[in-house]
Amino acid sequence: MSKENNWGGNLVFFLLGAATGAAIALLYAPQDGESTRRFLGDKAGEVKDKVGEVTANVAQTTKDTWSMATDKVQSLINRGQQTAKDGIDSAADAARAGVNSVS
């Protein structure tokens, strides 16, 4: 699970680095200012959309992981409660048998 989380974080940093590198390259490219600004605006919108997708994927993965964890915890609690109930019932049966044998 940590590899998936690490992968998502690395992807975000990679995309941000790629966007920064592209922006710097465009600033030094031989284009007029208006077309460069338009291009940068378009690319910034694309990066924003991609970051939104990655964020949504990470959020969904986190939600799924949390759900699985809570299901496992609830299962363990239920097993513990059942084990305790069985132990109490067994002790009660042994106490009744002891009282009945004394009588």
Phi, psi and omega in degrees: 000325181291331177295320178295315179297318179295321179297316180297317178296319179295323179296317179299314179295323178297314180297318178295320177295319179296318180295319179295316178298319179295319180296317180294319179298320180292327179295331179265359181284150181278075175231161176284162186299319183296313181291326177294315179297319179297315180298315178298320178297317178296314181293323178297321176296319179295316179297319179301316179296318180294319178296322176298319178295314180298318179298318178296320179295318179295319179297317180294318178298318179296317179298316179296318179296316179299318180297316179296319181295316180293325176297317180295318179297316179297321177298317178295320178297315180298318178296319178297317178297318180294319178297317178297317179298317178297320178295318178296317179298319180295318179294320179295318178296319179294321179294318178296318180296321178294319179292319180292326180286333178286325185289000000 
